[in-house]
Amino acid sequence: MVGLLWGLIVLLVVLWLIGFLIVHVAGPAIHLLLIIALILLVWNLLFPRRAV
């Protein structure tokens, strides 16, 4: 589950970078993706999942 969460964080950050550097059409939506990625990152760092 943690690998999936980190994969989602990386995907959202990459999409944000692509949108920020290449496509300047949907600026607010792309920054929303970055905010979601940062929230997931902080959540994962504060509340790590325990391996079962």
Order of alpha helices (4+ residues) and beta strands (2+ residues): alpha-alpha
